[in-house]
Amino acid sequence: MGGWILDSEATDHMTLFPSLFALYSKANVKQFIMVANGDNLSIVGFGNIQLEASIFLHNVLHVPKLASSLISIQKLTKSLNCSVSFFHSHCSFQDLDKGKMILIARVG
């Protein structure tokens, strides 16, 4: 998951990098998203990004003025039907139906 920040407060997945999108649509109307520092940043498009071989992020917002790409923990755990556990060096995502580990994200 290099280059992404897991964010427990993010309401949506979002990135500043248009090259990451496998499927992309430009925003039809002017929309904004408020980030943690209170700034309202323009959303210029949205689409799907392949994060890992079998893991896709859907409806990712394209926000060119973001400081970093963000993954919404709430949206990821809901879409993958998984739980997340945090450790000092990493976090792991476990499938709730099969009980198997589906993703590990390392710190740094």
Protein Blocks (a to p, Z undefined) as FASTA:
>chain_A
ZZiacdfkbmbdcdfblklpmbdcddfbdcddddfkopacddfbdcdddfblmlccehia
cdfkbfbdcddfklmmmmnopaddddfkbccdddfklopafbdcdeZZ
